[in-house]
Protein backbone atom coordinates (compact mmCIF):
# COMPACT_ATOMS: atom_id res chain seq x y z
CA UNK A 1 0.00 0.00 0.00
CA UNK A 2 1.33 3.46 -0.80
CA UNK A 3 2.56 5.24 2.29
CA UNK A 4 -0.02 7.95 2.85
CA UNK A 5 -3.39 9.32 1.85
CA UNK A 6 -1.95 11.35 -1.00
CA UNK A 7 -3.76 11.94 -4.26
CA UNK A 8 -3.22 10.83 -7.80
CA UNK A 9 -1.87 7.68 -9.36
CA UNK A 10 1.11 6.36 -7.34
CA UNK A 11 2.70 5.10 -10.56
CA UNK A 12 3.02 8.72 -11.72
CA UNK A 13 5.00 9.78 -8.62
CA UNK A 14 8.50 10.85 -9.59
CA UNK A 15 11.11 8.15 -8.97
CA UNK A 16 13.34 10.63 -7.13
CA UNK A 17 10.50 11.39 -4.69
CA UNK A 18 9.87 7.68 -4.10
CA UNK A 19 13.59 7.18 -3.45
CA UNK A 20 13.48 10.06 -0.97
CA UNK A 21 10.56 8.35 0.80
CA UNK A 22 12.59 5.10 0.97
CA UNK A 23 15.62 6.90 2.38
CA UNK A 24 13.43 8.73 4.93
CA UNK A 25 11.85 5.45 6.04
CA UNK A 26 8.31 6.22 4.83
CA UNK A 27 8.33 3.15 2.57
CA UNK A 28 10.75 0.37 1.64
CA UNK A 29 12.28 -0.96 -1.57
CA UNK A 30 9.75 -3.78 -1.92
CA UNK A 31 6.80 -1.39 -1.57
CA UNK A 32 8.46 1.10 -3.92
CA UNK A 33 8.56 -1.56 -6.64
CA UNK A 34 5.10 -2.95 -5.95
CA UNK A 35 3.15 0.26 -5.31
CA UNK A 36 5.05 2.93 -7.25
CA UNK A 37 6.80 0.94 -9.98
CA UNK A 38 10.16 2.32 -8.89
CA UNK A 39 13.38 0.33 -8.53
CA UNK A 40 16.94 1.26 -7.69
CA UNK A 41 18.00 1.18 -11.34
CA UNK A 42 16.32 3.12 -14.14
CA UNK A 43 15.93 0.15 -16.52
CA UNK A 44 14.06 -1.87 -13.89
CA UNK A 45 11.86 1.16 -13.09
CA UNK A 46 10.94 1.46 -16.78
CA UNK A 47 10.09 -2.26 -16.96
CA UNK A 48 7.99 -2.11 -13.78
CA UNK A 49 6.06 0.92 -14.97
CA UNK A 50 5.47 -0.60 -18.39
CA UNK A 51 4.00 -3.64 -16.64
CA UNK A 52 1.73 -1.45 -14.52
CA UNK A 53 0.48 0.35 -17.62
CA UNK A 54 -0.43 -2.96 -19.25
CA UNK A 55 -2.26 -4.32 -16.20
CA UNK A 56 -4.07 -1.02 -15.61
CA UNK A 57 -5.20 -0.80 -19.22
CA UNK A 58 -3.26 2.36 -19.99
C-alpha positions as CSV (number, residue, x, y, z in Angstrom):
1,X,0.0,0.0,0.0
2,X,1.3,3.5,-0.8
3,X,2.6,5.2,2.3
4,X,0.0,7.9,2.8
5,X,-3.4,9.3,1.8
6,X,-1.9,11.4,-1.0
7,X,-3.8,11.9,-4.3
8,X,-3.2,10.8,-7.8
9,X,-1.9,7.7,-9.4
10,X,1.1,6.4,-7.3
11,X,2.7,5.1,-10.6
12,X,3.0,8.7,-11.7
13,X,5.0,9.8,-8.6
14,X,8.5,10.9,-9.6
15,X,11.1,8.1,-9.0
16,X,13.3,10.6,-7.1
17,X,10.5,11.4,-4.7
18,X,9.9,7.7,-4.1
19,X,13.6,7.2,-3.4
20,X,13.5,10.1,-1.0
21,X,10.6,8.3,0.8
22,X,12.6,5.1,1.0
23,X,15.6,6.9,2.4
24,X,13.4,8.7,4.9
25,X,11.8,5.4,6.0
26,X,8.3,6.2,4.8
27,X,8.3,3.2,2.6
28,X,10.7,0.4,1.6
29,X,12.3,-1.0,-1.6
30,X,9.8,-3.8,-1.9
31,X,6.8,-1.4,-1.6
32,X,8.5,1.1,-3.9
33,X,8.6,-1.6,-6.6
34,X,5.1,-3.0,-5.9
35,X,3.1,0.3,-5.3
36,X,5.0,2.9,-7.3
37,X,6.8,0.9,-10.0
38,X,10.2,2.3,-8.9
39,X,13.4,0.3,-8.5
40,X,16.9,1.3,-7.7
41,X,18.0,1.2,-11.3
42,X,16.3,3.1,-14.1
43,X,15.9,0.2,-16.5
44,X,14.1,-1.9,-13.9
45,X,11.9,1.2,-13.1
46,X,10.9,1.5,-16.8
47,X,10.1,-2.3,-17.0
48,X,8.0,-2.1,-13.8
49,X,6.1,0.9,-15.0
50,X,5.5,-0.6,-18.4
51,X,4.0,-3.6,-16.6
52,X,1.7,-1.4,-14.5
53,X,0.5,0.3,-17.6
54,X,-0.4,-3.0,-19.3
55,X,-2.3,-4.3,-16.2
56,X,-4.1,-1.0,-15.6
57,X,-5.2,-0.8,-19.2
58,X,-3.3,2.4,-20.0
